[in-house]
Amino acid sequence: MNGEGIKMFYDYINRNFTYATFSLDKSTALNYLIIGTLIYYLVKGILFLGWWQLLVNMEEKGKERIAKQKEAIQKMRDTSSISKA
């Protein structure tokens, strides 16, 4: 590529892909910061509540499974002691 081709490429980019600029004063920036912070903590809280509910359900199912296993073991012990007697 020669130098003129590169210049034409940059001119094309500057003409077709320029973005509008805007000024941001302190009060608007502060409002955006506050809103962003509130949204962050809202999403974080919702995620924590979801994980907490998931863990509570897993714990309940685990306790039920352990109780069923203990019951099955006790039933096996009772039947084996009856057959020996």
LOZA-245232 format. One line per field, with one value per atom (N, C-alpha, C, CB): atom name; x, y, z. Coordinates in nm, 2 decimals. Glycine has a CB too. Example, Ala and Ser with C-alpha at 12.3 -4.5 7.8 and 13.67 -1.06 7.14 Angstrom:
<sites>
atom [N	CA	C	CB	N	CA	C	CB]
c1 [1.32	1.23	1.32	1.13	1.28	1.37	1.29	1.41]
c2 [-0.57	-0.45	-0.33	-0.45	-0.22	-0.11	0.00	-0.06]
c3 [0.78	0.78	0.78	0.90	0.71	0.71	0.79	0.57]
</sites>
This chain:
<sites>
atom [N	CA	C	CB	N	CA	C	CB	N	CA	C	CB	N	CA	C	CB	N	CA	C	CB	N	CA	C	CB	N	CA	C	CB	N	CA	C	CB	N	CA	C	CB	N	CA	C	CB	N	CA	C	CB	N	CA	C	CB	N	CA	C	CB	N	CA	C	CB	N	CA	C	CB	N	CA	C	CB	N	CA	C	CB	N	CA	C	CB	N	CA	C	CB	N	CA	C	CB	N	CA	C	CB	N	CA	C	CB	N	CA	C	CB	N	CA	C	CB	N	CA	C	CB	N	CA	C	CB	N	CA	C	CB	N	CA	C	CB	N	CA	C	CB	N	CA	C	CB	N	CA	C	CB	N	CA	C	CB	N	CA	C	CB	N	CA	C	CB	N	CA	C	CB	N	CA	C	CB	N	CA	C	CB	N	CA	C	CB	N	CA	C	CB	N	CA	C	CB	N	CA	C	CB	N	CA	C	CB	N	CA	C	CB	N	CA	C	CB	N	CA	C	CB	N	CA	C	CB	N	CA	C	CB	N	CA	C	CB	N	CA	C	CB	N	CA	C	CB	N	CA	C	CB	N	CA	C	CB	N	CA	C	CB	N	CA	C	CB	N	CA	C	CB	N	CA	C	CB	N	CA	C	CB	N	CA	C	CB	N	CA	C	CB	N	CA	C	CB	N	CA	C	CB	N	CA	C	CB	N	CA	C	CB	N	CA	C	CB	N	CA	C	CB	N	CA	C	CB	N	CA	C	CB	N	CA	C	CB	N	CA	C	CB	N	CA	C	CB	N	CA	C	CB	N	CA	C	CB	N	CA	C	CB	N	CA	C	CB	N	CA	C	CB	N	CA	C	CB	N	CA	C	CB	N	CA	C	CB	N	CA	C	CB	N	CA	C	CB	N	CA	C	CB	N	CA	C	CB	N	CA	C	CB	N	CA	C	CB	N	CA	C	CB]
c1 [0.08	0.00	0.09	-0.10	0.05	0.12	0.06	0.13	0.13	0.08	-0.05	0.18	-0.08	-0.21	-0.33	-0.21	-0.31	-0.41	-0.45	-0.37	-0.34	-0.37	-0.44	-0.23	-0.40	-0.47	-0.62	-0.40	-0.65	-0.79	-0.86	-0.79	-0.80	-0.87	-0.90	-0.78	-0.81	-0.84	-0.94	-0.71	-0.94	-1.05	-1.18	-1.02	-1.19	-1.31	-1.37	-1.30	-1.28	-1.31	-1.36	-1.20	-1.29	-1.33	-1.47	-1.23	-1.49	-1.62	-1.74	-1.61	-1.72	-1.83	-1.85	-1.82	-1.75	-1.76	-1.73	-1.67	-1.77	-1.75	-1.87	-1.73	-1.84	-1.94	-1.97	-1.90	-2.10	-2.14	-2.07	-2.29	-2.02	-1.96	-2.06	-1.83	-2.05	-2.14	-2.06	-2.27	-2.11	-2.04	-2.11	-2.03	-2.04	-2.10	-2.06	-2.05	-2.16	-2.13	-2.13	-2.23	-2.09	-2.07	-2.20	-2.00	-2.31	-2.43	-2.48	-2.54	-2.47	-2.52	-2.43	-2.51	-2.30	-2.21	-2.24	-2.06	-2.27	-2.30	-2.43	-2.31	-2.53	-2.66	-2.63	-2.76	-2.55	-2.52	-2.44	-2.43	-2.36	-2.28	-2.38	-2.17	-2.47	-2.56	-2.65	-2.65	-2.71	-2.79	-2.72	-2.85	-2.60	-2.52	-2.49	-2.39	-2.46	-2.43	-2.55	-2.38	-2.67	-2.79	-2.83	-2.91	-2.81	-2.84	-2.74	-2.83	-2.62	-2.52	-2.56	-2.38	-2.59	-2.63	-2.77	-2.63	-2.86	-2.98	-2.96	-3.08	-2.88	-2.85	-2.78	-2.77	-2.68	-2.60	-2.69	-2.49	-2.79	-2.88	-2.97	-2.96	-3.02	-3.11	-3.03	-3.16	-2.91	-2.82	-2.80	-2.69	-2.77	-2.75	-2.87	-2.70	-2.99	-3.11	-3.14	-3.23	-3.11	-3.12	-3.03	-3.10	-2.90	-2.81	-2.85	-2.67	-2.90	-2.94	-3.06	-2.98	-3.16	-3.27	-3.22	-3.37	-3.13	-3.08	-3.01	-2.98	-2.93	-2.86	-2.95	-2.75	-3.06	-3.15	-3.22	-3.26	-3.27	-3.33	-3.24	-3.38	-3.11	-3.02	-3.00	-2.88	-2.99	-2.97	-3.09	-2.95	-3.21	-3.33	-3.34	-3.46	-3.31	-3.31	-3.20	-3.28	-3.09	-2.98	-3.02	-2.85	-3.08	-3.13	-3.23	-3.19	-3.33	-3.43	-3.36	-3.53	-3.26	-3.19	-3.12	-3.09	-3.05	-2.98	-3.08	-2.90	-3.20	-3.30	-3.35	-3.41	-3.37	-3.42	-3.31	-3.45	-3.18	-3.08	-3.07	-2.94	-3.08	-3.08	-3.20	-3.08	-3.31	-3.43	-3.41	-3.56	-3.36	-3.33	-3.23	-3.28	-3.13	-3.03	-3.09	-2.91	-3.17	-3.24	-3.34	-3.32	-3.41	-3.50	-3.42	-3.58	-3.31	-3.22	-3.17	-3.10	-3.14	-3.09	-3.20	-3.03	-3.32	-3.44	-3.47	-3.56	-3.47	-3.50	-3.40	-3.52	-3.27	-3.16	-3.16	-3.02	-3.20	-3.21	-3.33	-3.21	-3.43	-3.55	-3.52	-3.67	-3.45	-3.42	-3.32	-3.37	-3.24	-3.14	-3.21	-3.03	-3.31	-3.38	-3.46	-3.45]
c2 [-0.12	0.00	0.12	0.00	0.22	0.34	0.44	0.41	0.55	0.64	0.71	0.75	0.72	0.79	0.69	0.83	0.56	0.46	0.46	0.33	0.47	0.47	0.60	0.47	0.71	0.84	0.83	0.96	0.77	0.76	0.67	0.70	0.56	0.47	0.55	0.35	0.62	0.70	0.81	0.76	0.87	0.97	0.90	1.04	0.79	0.71	0.68	0.58	0.63	0.59	0.71	0.53	0.83	0.95	1.00	1.05	0.99	1.04	0.95	1.05	0.82	0.73	0.68	0.62	0.69	0.63	0.73	0.51	0.85	0.95	0.94	1.09	0.95	0.94	1.07	0.84	1.09	1.22	1.23	1.23	1.34	1.36	1.44	1.44	1.42	1.49	1.53	1.40	1.63	1.67	1.62	1.83	1.59	1.53	1.62	1.38	1.68	1.77	1.68	1.88	1.74	1.67	1.61	1.76	1.68	1.63	1.51	1.74	1.52	1.41	1.28	1.44	1.31	1.20	1.13	1.24	1.22	1.17	1.09	1.28	1.14	1.06	0.93	1.14	0.92	0.79	0.70	0.82	0.76	0.67	0.62	0.76	0.70	0.65	0.54	0.77	0.57	0.47	0.34	0.53	0.35	0.23	0.15	0.27	0.22	0.15	0.08	0.25	0.15	0.09	-0.04	0.19	-0.03	-0.14	-0.26	-0.10	-0.23	-0.33	-0.41	-0.27	-0.33	-0.40	-0.47	-0.30	-0.42	-0.49	-0.62	-0.40	-0.62	-0.75	-0.85	-0.72	-0.79	-0.88	-0.94	-0.79	-0.86	-0.91	-1.02	-0.80	-1.00	-1.10	-1.23	-1.05	-1.22	-1.34	-1.41	-1.30	-1.33	-1.40	-1.47	-1.29	-1.40	-1.47	-1.60	-1.37	-1.60	-1.72	-1.83	-1.69	-1.79	-1.90	-1.95	-1.84	-1.86	-1.90	-2.00	-1.78	-1.97	-2.06	-2.19	-2.00	-2.19	-2.31	-2.40	-2.28	-2.34	-2.41	-2.46	-2.32	-2.39	-2.43	-2.56	-2.32	-2.55	-2.67	-2.79	-2.64	-2.77	-2.88	-2.94	-2.83	-2.85	-2.90	-2.99	-2.79	-2.94	-3.02	-3.15	-2.94	-3.15	-3.28	-3.37	-3.26	-3.32	-3.40	-3.46	-3.32	-3.38	-3.44	-3.54	-3.32	-3.52	-3.63	-3.76	-3.58	-3.74	-3.86	-3.94	-3.82	-3.86	-3.93	-4.00	-3.82	-3.93	-4.00	-4.13	-3.90	-4.12	-4.25	-4.36	-4.21	-4.32	-4.42	-4.48	-4.36	-4.40	-4.45	-4.54	-4.33	-4.50	-4.58	-4.72	-4.51	-4.72	-4.84	-4.93	-4.81	-4.87	-4.95	-5.01	-4.86	-4.93	-4.98	-5.10	-4.87	-5.08	-5.19	-5.31	-5.14	-5.30	-5.42	-5.48	-5.38	-5.41	-5.46	-5.54	-5.35	-5.48	-5.54	-5.67	-5.45	-5.68	-5.80	-5.91	-5.77	-5.87	-5.97	-6.02	-5.90	-5.94	-5.99	-6.08	-5.87	-6.06	-6.15	-6.28	-6.08	-6.28	-6.41	-6.49	-6.38	-6.43	-6.51	-6.58	-6.42	-6.51	-6.57	-6.68	-6.46]
c3 [0.00	0.00	0.00	0.12	-0.08	-0.08	0.02	-0.22	0.05	0.15	0.12	0.16	-0.01	-0.04	-0.02	-0.19	-0.03	0.00	0.14	-0.05	0.23	0.37	0.41	0.45	0.35	0.38	0.34	0.31	0.22	0.18	0.27	0.03	0.32	0.42	0.55	0.45	0.60	0.72	0.70	0.78	0.59	0.56	0.55	0.42	0.49	0.48	0.62	0.39	0.71	0.84	0.92	0.92	0.91	0.98	0.93	0.97	0.80	0.75	0.79	0.60	0.79	0.80	0.95	0.71	1.03	1.16	1.27	1.17	1.26	1.37	1.46	1.31	1.59	1.69	1.75	1.80	1.79	1.85	1.99	1.86	2.01	2.15	2.23	2.13	2.36	2.45	2.57	2.49	2.64	2.76	2.88	2.77	2.98	3.10	3.22	3.12	3.28	3.39	3.52	3.40	3.63	3.75	3.81	3.86	3.80	3.86	3.78	3.86	3.65	3.56	3.59	3.41	3.60	3.63	3.76	3.62	3.86	4.00	3.99	4.10	3.92	3.90	3.84	3.82	3.73	3.67	3.76	3.54	3.84	3.94	4.05	4.01	4.10	4.20	4.14	4.25	4.02	3.96	3.93	3.83	3.88	3.85	3.97	3.78	4.08	4.21	4.26	4.32	4.26	4.30	4.22	4.30	4.09	4.00	4.03	3.85	4.06	4.09	4.21	4.11	4.32	4.45	4.44	4.56	4.36	4.33	4.27	4.25	4.16	4.09	4.18	3.96	4.26	4.35	4.45	4.42	4.51	4.61	4.55	4.67	4.43	4.37	4.35	4.23	4.30	4.28	4.41	4.22	4.52	4.65	4.70	4.75	4.68	4.73	4.65	4.71	4.52	4.44	4.49	4.29	4.51	4.56	4.69	4.56	4.78	4.92	4.91	5.00	4.83	4.81	4.75	4.72	4.66	4.60	4.71	4.49	4.79	4.90	5.00	4.96	5.04	5.14	5.08	5.17	4.96	4.90	4.89	4.76	4.86	4.85	4.99	4.79	5.09	5.23	5.27	5.33	5.24	5.28	5.21	5.25	5.08	5.01	5.07	4.86	5.10	5.16	5.29	5.18	5.38	5.51	5.49	5.59	5.39	5.36	5.31	5.26	5.22	5.17	5.28	5.06	5.37	5.48	5.58	5.56	5.60	5.69	5.62	5.71	5.49	5.42	5.43	5.28	5.41	5.42	5.56	5.38	5.66	5.80	5.83	5.90	5.77	5.79	5.72	5.73	5.60	5.53	5.60	5.38	5.65	5.73	5.85	5.77	5.92	6.04	6.01	6.11	5.90	5.85	5.82	5.73	5.75	5.72	5.85	5.63	5.95	6.08	6.15	6.17	6.14	6.21	6.14	6.21	6.01	5.94	5.96	5.79	5.97	5.99	6.13	5.95	6.23	6.36	6.38	6.46	6.31	6.32	6.26	6.25	6.14	6.08	6.16	5.94	6.24	6.32	6.44	6.36	6.48	6.61	6.57	6.68]
</sites>
